Amino acid sequence: MKKLILAALAALGVVVAGKKLQESKAEQALWAEATDTLPKN
């Protein structure tokens, strides 16, 4: 029973970490777009 609980907690940790990574990448892309330099004409 303990192994099942540990496996469920590990799976939950992977899901949470994946969501955090996606949020971080989205925020990074937003900042890159916001601070992108304008092309010189």
Beta strands, then each sheet from edge to edge (+ up, - down):
end
